[in-house]
Amino acid sequence: MPSSLKLHPPLAATIGTCNQKQNQPITTSTALTRFFPLPCGISLPDTVATYHVHTLGPNQCGSAVVQAIEAPIETVWSVVRRFDNPQAYKQFLKSCHIIVGDGNVGTLREVHVVSGLPAASSVEKLEILDDERHVLSFSVVGGDHRLTNYRSVTTLHHSPKGNGTIVVESFVVDIPVGNSREDTCIFVDTIVRCNLQSLARMAENMARTE
């Protein structure tokens, strides 16, 4: 019987410290459609905005998380672009190894998650790595988990205020059997939000020592 997307203590308490406020509506579909999951009031440069236009299929949902970071874009990107080391800031991953490739587009990695999540491992393919536009995208292609057909796009752009960075991560994922659209998207959204808050702390600490 498929398990639900629930967290087990003490991991649930850890995730509970992340800001889970939904600043944008959860998007769902009953037919194939195109959607842009960014909330109103968020302005993106044209060079990156198009990357967050997703195709949403039946029984899928999608959302996006926006994180401001008080660190230069070069510092933040140096962490995000490391497809071989996502556990540097994604605190729910305990290990990663490259299966195929050298870190360029097409590279496959296998990550193992910490206990307490409804998953054990995930095989992921690097779809986009654009050092000029600061865009990274990957898709989940295998593993022991319930997030089928997960696709993620992360973009960075300069903050309109000061020398900071705005990070946007959007995603699309299938809704697992036994779970609602809302529960699925809130679950994934919370994990992404925790990851980006961890990224902010890491990059801001790096910036202070540069």
N, C-alpha and C positions, 0 to 999 in steps of 0.2 A: 504493500500500500504506500503510495507516495507520501513523503513527509511534507509538512507545511513549512513555509519560509519563516521560521521562528528562531530566535536566539536563545541560547542556554546561558544561565548564570555561570560565572560572573561576567561573561562577555556582554550580556544585555545591559548590565550596569555601566560598563565602560562606554558602550555606544550611546547610552542615555545622556552622557555628558556632552555629546555633540549637539549643536543647534539643529533641531529637526524641523524648524519652521519652514513651511512650504511657501516660497515666494512666487511660485508659478503653478499654474494648473497642471494636473496630471492629464496627459493626453492618451486617449484610447481610440480604437478603431474597430469597426465591424466590416470594413472593406479596405482594399489597398488604397492608400492615400499618401500625400506628401504633407509634412508638418514641420513647423519651426517652433521648438519647445521653449524658447526664451521668454521670460516674463516681460510684460510691458514696462517701459522705462529703462530697459537695458539696451544700450546702443553699442553695436559692434562695428568695427571697420569692415568695409565690404570684402577685404581680402580674406577675412576669416568667417564672416557671417554665413556664407554659402555652405561651409563645411557642416553647419548644424541643421541643415535641411535634410531630414530623414524620410525614408519611405517606411510607412507604418502599415503593417499587414494585419489581417484579421487575427484576433486573439493576441494582440501585442499592445504594449503600453510604452510610453516614453516620457522623459522628463529631462531637466537640466539643473545644474547647480552652478552658482556664480560665487567666486571667492576673490576678495581683494587681498593682496599681499604687499606689505611694505618692504619690497626688495626689488632690485633691478631685474628686468625681464631676462637678461643673460644668466643671472644667478638661478632664477626659477627654472628656466629652460634646461640648464645643466643637470638638474635633477629629473625633470619630467622625461627628457628624451632618452634616458637610460632604460631601454626596453628590457635589458638583461638584469636590471636591479630595481624592480618596482617596490620591493619590500623596504627600500630606504625610507619611504614615506607612507606606504600603504601598510598600516600597522596590523592588519588582519592576515597578512601573508607572512609565512615563516621561512620560505625558501623559493628559489627560482633557478631553473637551469635551461639553457638553450638546447633545443632538440635539433633544429635545422637552421642554418643561416649564420650571418655574421653581424647581425644588428641592423641590417638594412631592410627595406620593404620585402615582405615574404618570409621573414624570420619567424620561426615557431618557438614558443617557450612553454614550459610546464611550471605552474606555480602550485604550491601547497599552502593550504590555509590553516589558521590556528583552530584549535578545538573550540566548539561552541557555535560554529556556523553550520548551516545545513549543507555542507559540502566538504570534500576532502582535497580535490585537486581540480585544476582547470588547464586546458591546452589552448593557447591563444596565438593568433596570427597578427603580425604587424602589417597593417594595411596602408598607413600613411606615416611618413616621417619627413616633415618639411622644416628644415633648419632656418630657412629664410622667413617663412610666415609663422613659424612656431606652432605647428600643428602635428599632433600625434593621434592616430586612430588604430584601434585593434578590434578584432572579432574573436569570439569564443568558438572554437571548432571541435572541442572534445573535453573529456575529463569526467570526474565524478562530482556532479553538482546538479542544480535544478534550473540554472539560468540559460536555457536553450536559446540559440540565435541572438545572444547578447552582442551588441555593437556599441562601441564607445568612441566619441571624438572629444579630444581635449585641445583647446586653443588658448594661446596667451596673447595679450596685447597690452600696450602701455596704458597705464592709468591716466585719465585726464587731469588728475591732481598729483603733482610731484613726480617722483622717480619710481613709483610703484608699478605693480603688475595686476592685471585682471585675468583670472583664470576662469574659463568656462568649460564645463564637462557635460556633454549631453549623451543620452543613451536610448537605445531601443532594446526591448527584450520580450520574449514570449511569456505569456501568463501561465504558470504551471498549473496542472490539474489539481483541483482542490483549494486553489487560492483565488482571491478576487483581484480585479485590476488595481484597485486602490492599494490593497495590502502589498502587492508585488512591487508597484512603483515606489511606495513609501519605504519599503525594505531596501531596495537598491539605492534610492535617493539618499537614505541615511548613511549607508556604507560610503557612497561617493563623498558626501558632505564631511564625514569623519576623515577620509583620506585627504581631502583638500585642506581641511583645517590643520592636519598634521604636516602637509606640505608647506603651509604658511609658516608654521612655527620653525620648521627646519630651514627654509630659505631665509627667513628674517634673522635667524641666528647666524647663518653663513654670511649674510650681508654685514652684520655688525663686526665680523672679524676680518673682512676684506679690506 
